[in-house]
Amino acid sequence: MSWFLKKGRVPASGKRVLLCVGHSRKTHGKRDGGAISVGGVQEWAYNLDLASRILPVLESRGHTVEVVSDYGEANYAQAAQFASGRAAAFKADVCLELHFNAAGEAARGHEWLVVRGDDRALALAASINRQFCTQLPELRQRGVKQVGPKDRGYGFLRSMPCPTVICEPFFGSNPADWQVAVDRKRMLAFAIAEGVDQFLA
């Protein structure tokens, strides 16, 4: 199986965007896969399709995109290093790792994780957050969160060589959020791509 879903074309201008599908690592041949939504869809599968929708929007704006959908056999630290290596080899200007949240049914909304102290990543996350507030007002805004060494996602974010955001655009465990994620998936993809594009402009 290829490491990548698709390699974007290299335009004369524009930036390079790496889209990583969260929970892509494997253990003994079995993919991590992530959470299962209330609709029975696995996090990895949902975000693989979401990445395929984000990619053409960014390409239409003149950017080059790669989608990493398989981290191979790896523990968490090895997966983070693999993604970091791909970002460096691709000379990525920015990176996103796609996820969705899961908790109790009451938890809802979108949030964006960045490593504490990275002002460029903070600006990227803020740009995506603004697009969600505008394009998807039915989803609660939980905002941009700066994470430290004891927080989830820190290992991945800290290892990346470019501004990186862990995207958590909804709670798959919340029925209302999940309905939006299914019915307005095209808009989710557009809002993420638009936020990235405006940051890179």
C-alpha positions in Angstrom: 0.0 0.0 0.0 1.2 3.5 -0.9 2.2 5.8 2.0 0.2 8.5 0.3 -3.4 8.9 -0.9 -2.3 11.4 -3.5 0.6 13.6 -4.4 -0.4 17.1 -5.5 1.0 18.9 -8.6 3.8 21.3 -8.0 2.6 24.8 -9.3 4.7 27.7 -10.3 3.6 29.5 -7.2 1.9 28.7 -4.0 2.8 26.8 -0.8 3.2 23.2 0.2 0.6 21.7 2.6 0.9 18.3 4.2 -2.4 16.7 5.3 -1.9 13.9 7.8 -4.7 11.5 8.6 -4.7 10.9 12.3 -4.5 7.4 13.7 -2.7 6.1 10.6 -0.2 4.0 12.5 -0.4 0.2 12.8 0.4 -2.3 15.5 0.9 -5.9 14.3 -0.7 -5.0 11.0 -3.8 -3.5 12.6 -4.5 0.2 12.1 -5.1 2.3 15.2 -8.1 3.9 13.4 -9.1 6.2 16.3 -12.6 6.7 17.7 -15.9 5.4 16.3 -18.6 8.0 15.8 -22.2 7.6 16.9 -22.9 6.8 13.2 -20.5 3.9 13.4 -17.8 5.5 11.2 -14.2 5.2 12.3 -12.2 8.4 12.7 -9.5 7.4 10.2 -12.0 6.5 7.5 -13.9 9.8 7.9 -10.7 11.9 7.8 -9.3 10.0 4.8 -12.3 11.1 2.8 -12.2 14.6 4.4 -8.5 15.0 3.2 -9.6 14.0 -0.3 -12.0 16.9 -0.2 -9.6 19.4 1.2 -6.9 18.6 -1.3 -8.6 19.9 -4.5 -9.7 23.1 -2.9 -6.1 23.9 -1.9 -4.8 22.8 -5.3 -7.3 25.2 -7.0 -5.7 28.0 -5.0 -2.3 27.1 -6.4 -0.9 25.1 -3.5 0.8 21.7 -3.6 -0.7 19.1 -1.3 0.4 15.6 -0.1 -1.9 13.4 2.0 -0.2 11.0 4.4 -2.6 8.1 5.2 -0.3 5.4 6.5 2.4 5.8 9.2 3.3 2.1 9.0 4.1 -0.1 11.9 4.9 2.4 14.7 4.2 3.4 18.3 3.1 7.0 18.9 6.6 8.5 19.1 7.7 6.7 15.9 4.6 7.8 14.1 5.3 11.4 15.0 8.9 11.1 13.8 7.6 9.5 10.5 5.3 12.4 9.9 8.0 14.9 10.8 10.3 13.3 8.3 7.7 13.4 5.6 7.1 17.1 6.3 10.8 17.8 6.1 11.2 15.8 2.8 8.2 17.5 1.3 9.5 20.9 2.5 6.0 21.6 3.9 5.1 25.2 4.7 2.3 24.0 7.0 0.9 20.7 8.2 -2.5 19.6 9.5 -3.3 16.3 11.3 -7.0 15.5 10.9 -9.0 14.0 13.8 -12.4 14.3 15.4 -13.1 14.4 19.2 -15.0 11.8 21.2 -16.2 12.0 24.8 -19.7 11.9 26.3 -22.8 12.8 24.2 -22.9 16.3 25.8 -19.5 17.4 24.5 -19.6 19.3 21.3 -17.8 21.8 19.1 -14.6 22.4 17.2 -11.1 23.1 18.6 -7.6 23.4 17.1 -4.5 22.3 19.0 -1.0 23.9 18.6 2.2 23.6 20.5 2.6 26.4 23.1 4.8 29.2 22.0 4.5 28.7 18.2 3.0 32.0 17.0 2.8 30.9 13.4 0.9 27.7 14.2 -1.3 29.8 16.5 -2.1 32.2 13.6 -2.8 29.2 11.3 -5.2 27.7 13.8 -6.9 31.0 14.4 -7.5 31.4 10.6 -9.2 28.0 10.4 -11.2 28.7 13.5 -12.5 31.9 12.0 -13.7 30.1 8.9 -15.6 27.6 11.1 -17.2 30.3 13.0 -18.4 31.9 9.7 -19.2 28.9 7.6 -20.4 26.4 10.3 -22.0 28.5 13.1 -24.1 25.5 14.2 -20.9 24.0 15.6 -19.9 25.4 19.0 -16.6 27.2 19.1 -14.2 25.7 21.6 -11.3 27.8 20.2 -7.6 27.4 19.7 -5.7 25.5 22.5 -2.0 25.7 23.1 -0.7 22.4 24.4 2.3 21.6 26.6 4.4 18.5 27.4 1.6 17.0 29.6 -1.2 17.5 27.0 -2.4 15.2 24.3 -1.0 15.9 20.9 2.2 17.5 22.2 4.5 14.8 20.9 3.3 15.1 17.4 3.1 18.9 17.3 6.5 19.3 18.9 8.2 17.1 16.4 7.0 18.9 13.3 9.4 21.2 11.3 6.7 23.6 10.2 3.6 25.3 11.7 1.2 22.4 12.5 -2.3 22.2 13.8 -4.2 19.1 15.1 -7.7 19.6 13.8 -10.7 18.5 15.9 -13.6 20.0 14.0 -16.4 18.2 15.9 -17.3 15.5 18.4 -18.1 12.2 16.8 -19.7 11.2 20.0 -22.3 14.0 19.9 -25.3 13.1 17.7 -25.9 16.8 16.6 -22.2 17.4 15.8 -22.1 14.1 13.9 -25.1 15.0 11.8 -23.4 18.3 10.8 -20.2 16.4 10.0 -22.1 14.1 7.6 -24.5 16.6 6.1 -22.0 19.4 5.7 -18.8 17.5 5.1 -18.1 19.5 1.9 -18.3 22.7 3.9 -16.0 21.3 6.6 -13.4 20.6 4.0 -13.9 24.0 2.4 -13.6 25.8 5.8 -10.4 24.1 6.6 -8.9 24.7 3.2 -10.0 28.4 3.2 -8.4 28.9 6.6 -5.2 27.4 5.4 -5.2 29.5 2.2 -5.9 32.7 4.0 -3.0 32.1 6.4 -0.7 31.3 3.4 -1.8 34.3 1.4 
